[in-house]
Amino acid sequence: MPHHPLNEFPYWWEGVSHPTADISPEEKVWDIVIIGGGFTGLHAAITLASSGQDTLVLEAGRIGQGASGRNGGMLGNLLIPGLDELVEKYGAAKAAALYREGEAAFKYTVNQIDAMGIECDLATPGRLFPAATSKHLEQQKKSVEMRHRLLGREEAVIDKAELAAELNSPLYYGAFAQFDTGSLHPGKYAAGLAKGAEKEGARIVQNCRADRIKRTLSGFEIETSKGWVRCRQLIMATNGYHEFLHPSFFHRIIPIASSMIATAEMDPSEVTLLIPSQKSMSDSYKILNYFRPSPDGKRLLIGGRPSIFKTPLTKQADILLARLKSIFPTMPETSAEYVWTGNVAYGFNSLPHIGQMDGIYFASGYGGSGVAMSGYLGQKIALKMLEKGGADTAFDDLPFETRFYYNGQPWFLPLAMIGYKLKDKFGI
Ligand SMILES: Cc1cc2nc3c(=O)[nH]c(=O)nc-3n(C[C@H](O)[C@H](O)[C@H](O)COP(=O)(O)OP(=O)(O)OC[C@H]3O[C@@H](n4cnc5c(N)ncnc54)[C@H](O)[C@@H]3O)c2cc1C
């Protein structure tokens, strides 16, 4: 087997970027400044700039520096809490309205990609959610039935034998299948959005970190690594990278790391042997594995939380590769060629949040299901600012909670992870 050096950056960044000129933000009062050049910020920028707002995007690193350039590219319509959980908490009508936002986000994303002509390897062959235990498969049946009853969704539950035709792994007991969802190349998607935002007239300044926000009588002043910037309205689109910039946000947003590897190239027929359906998969372990073929069909990608405590990327790559081998015992000998980690963001109720705090607009908290939702809510923030129709969402009235014990550092995560690990060990 040829030896490949391990690249400690996302596979999605290979050969893909939004051009960086060494520019600074112009000295003027912008209508709107957006902090964060991920899917949330870029979709907001596109909507605002196309409505004639003088819009500036400040990005601390490169476009897609955060989760938007680091995710699995799985494009779905589910929320993190199950529908049953939401029915219990909010009642059937509200739970259904929340879940319909997932469907709306998916449709919005596919339509935008199409309308903007973004070439990002979008494919919608459906997705599979393999069940790690027979009990999980039973739970999946109930969830599919409930989504059908309350939302009219068409999904299927397939048994081990049916799954074998789609996924060549002895590990799973069956799966639930979605038909119209799919995947994309997040690097190309982010770069395409940035290009689209600039085409609409937005200004994007990369490598420009916002360090301090000051509220003024007429808007905001922001101290950045490239000087001061003034604006009338401000959007915080920093999601899991809050960097302790503003206490209202870092007291409510829990950043959680998730890591991925991409293997070295294989013969595409070998990848097809392992995942004949070419679909993206997220399994039902509490510490879940999500995996898929690369868009060119030559690599396997897998993500998850490889360790409870902070661990070097090289070690994380070893653990994720070992997981891939346990899912695919017949996988040809291969190595990890790319490894990277990124932050997802959770609120305390695990649902997305959108609105305004201290005069600052925001959308955040999509967990690991944000590829579609972040852009959808980014556009919704813009519509709210423009006071245009279509701005309402079912997430509008959800309280964005904090906890007295939370200061922005999720010190309790290792404890939760130990609990999940035990549940996985005992098949709970
Ligand atoms: C490893 C991983 C796998 C994932 N897989 C999936 C998946 O398969 N499917 C799915 O639906 N979701 C997935 N997600 C979640 C999804 O990627 C996110 O929900 C989504 O990208 C969030 O977009 P965003 O724009 O809100 O945040 P981000 O993309 O994180 O953008 C925030 C940006 O703000 C910038 N920033 C922060 N502070 C400052 C500052 N002070 N000044 C200037 N800029 C600043 C950061 O550099 C960053 O670029 C995954 C996430 C990770 C990390």
Ligand as a Chemical Component Dictionary entry (heavy atoms), coordinates in Angstrom:
data_LIG
# 
_chem_comp.id                   LIG 
_chem_comp.type                 NON-POLYMER 
_chem_comp.pdbx_formal_charge   0 
_chem_comp.three_letter_code    LIG 
# 
loop_
_chem_comp_atom.comp_id 
_chem_comp_atom.atom_id 
_chem_comp_atom.alt_atom_id 
_chem_comp_atom.type_symbol 
_chem_comp_atom.charge 
_chem_comp_atom.model_Cartn_x 
_chem_comp_atom.model_Cartn_y 
_chem_comp_atom.model_Cartn_z 
_chem_comp_atom.pdbx_ordinal 
LIG C1  C1  C 0 -17.243 17.689 11.487 1  
LIG C2  C2  C 0 -18.620 18.208 11.204 2  
LIG C3  C3  C 0 -19.493 17.424 10.450 3  
LIG C4  C4  C 0 -20.780 17.903 10.169 4  
LIG N1  N1  N 0 -21.566 17.162 9.312  5  
LIG C5  C5  C 0 -22.781 17.648 8.960  6  
LIG C6  C6  C 0 -23.551 16.956 7.994  7  
LIG O1  O1  O 0 -23.100 15.993 7.371  8  
LIG N2  N2  N 0 -24.796 17.421 7.739  9  
LIG C7  C7  C 0 -25.306 18.527 8.345  10 
LIG O2  O2  O 0 -26.458 18.895 8.084  11 
LIG N3  N3  N 0 -24.562 19.250 9.227  12 
LIG C8  C8  C 0 -23.313 18.849 9.531  13 
LIG N4  N4  N 0 -22.527 19.587 10.370 14 
LIG C9  C9  C 0 -23.054 20.871 10.882 15 
LIG C10 C10 C 0 -22.967 22.006 9.859  16 
LIG O3  O3  O 0 -21.709 21.975 9.236  17 
LIG C11 C11 C 0 -23.157 23.353 10.580 18 
LIG O4  O4  O 0 -24.380 23.356 11.275 19 
LIG C12 C12 C 0 -23.168 24.538 9.617  20 
LIG O5  O5  O 0 -22.075 24.516 8.737  21 
LIG C13 C13 C 0 -23.154 25.846 10.447 22 
LIG O6  O6  O 0 -22.911 26.931 9.584  23 
LIG P1  P1  P 0 -22.645 28.362 10.197 24 
LIG O7  O7  O 0 -22.403 29.275 9.076  25 
LIG O8  O8  O 0 -23.746 28.724 11.124 26 
LIG O9  O9  O 0 -21.366 28.201 11.115 27 
LIG P2  P2  P 0 -19.830 28.026 10.714 28 
LIG O10 O10 O 0 -19.685 27.399 9.382  29 
LIG O11 O11 O 0 -19.151 27.385 11.867 30 
LIG O12 O12 O 0 -19.346 29.514 10.523 31 
LIG C14 C14 C 0 -19.009 30.373 11.576 32 
LIG C15 C15 C 0 -17.895 31.256 11.037 33 
LIG O13 O13 O 0 -17.693 32.343 11.919 34 
LIG C16 C16 C 0 -16.333 32.665 11.860 35 
LIG N5  N5  N 0 -16.020 33.478 13.049 36 
LIG C17 C17 C 0 -16.146 33.113 14.348 37 
LIG N6  N6  N 0 -15.782 34.112 15.154 38 
LIG C18 C18 C 0 -15.444 35.138 14.358 39 
LIG C19 C19 C 0 -14.963 36.454 14.607 40 
LIG N7  N7  N 0 -14.785 36.887 15.846 41 
LIG N8  N8  N 0 -14.693 37.261 13.553 42 
LIG C20 C20 C 0 -14.877 36.829 12.264 43 
LIG N9  N9  N 0 -15.318 35.573 11.991 44 
LIG C21 C21 C 0 -15.591 34.749 13.010 45 
LIG C22 C22 C 0 -15.633 31.324 11.860 46 
LIG O14 O14 O 0 -14.302 31.411 11.381 47 
LIG C23 C23 C 0 -16.556 30.527 10.944 48 
LIG O15 O15 O 0 -16.126 30.516 9.608  49 
LIG C24 C24 C 0 -21.231 19.152 10.685 50 
LIG C25 C25 C 0 -20.351 19.934 11.436 51 
LIG C26 C26 C 0 -19.051 19.465 11.692 52 
LIG C27 C27 C 0 -18.130 20.326 12.490 53 
# 
loop_
_chem_comp_bond.comp_id 
_chem_comp_bond.atom_id_1 
_chem_comp_bond.atom_id_2 
_chem_comp_bond.value_order 
_chem_comp_bond.pdbx_ordinal 
LIG C1  C2  SING 1  
LIG C2  C3  SING 2  
LIG C2  C26 DOUB 3  
LIG C3  C4  DOUB 4  
LIG C4  N1  SING 5  
LIG C4  C24 SING 6  
LIG N1  C5  DOUB 7  
LIG C5  C6  SING 8  
LIG C5  C8  SING 9  
LIG C6  O1  DOUB 10 
LIG C6  N2  SING 11 
LIG N2  C7  SING 12 
LIG C7  O2  DOUB 13 
LIG C7  N3  SING 14 
LIG N3  C8  DOUB 15 
LIG C8  N4  SING 16 
LIG N4  C9  SING 17 
LIG N4  C24 SING 18 
LIG C9  C10 SING 19 
LIG C10 O3  SING 20 
LIG C10 C11 SING 21 
LIG C11 O4  SING 22 
LIG C11 C12 SING 23 
LIG C12 O5  SING 24 
LIG C12 C13 SING 25 
LIG C13 O6  SING 26 
LIG O6  P1  SING 27 
LIG P1  O7  DOUB 28 
LIG P1  O8  SING 29 
LIG P1  O9  SING 30 
LIG O9  P2  SING 31 
LIG P2  O10 DOUB 32 
LIG P2  O11 SING 33 
LIG P2  O12 SING 34 
LIG O12 C14 SING 35 
LIG C14 C15 SING 36 
LIG C15 O13 SING 37 
LIG C15 C23 SING 38 
LIG O13 C16 SING 39 
LIG C16 N5  SING 40 
LIG C16 C22 SING 41 
LIG N5  C17 SING 42 
LIG N5  C21 SING 43 
LIG C17 N6  DOUB 44 
LIG N6  C18 SING 45 
LIG C18 C19 SING 46 
LIG C18 C21 DOUB 47 
LIG C19 N7  SING 48 
LIG C19 N8  DOUB 49 
LIG N8  C20 SING 50 
LIG C20 N9  DOUB 51 
LIG N9  C21 SING 52 
LIG C22 O14 SING 53 
LIG C22 C23 SING 54 
LIG C23 O15 SING 55 
LIG C24 C25 DOUB 56 
LIG C25 C26 SING 57 
LIG C26 C27 SING 58 
# 
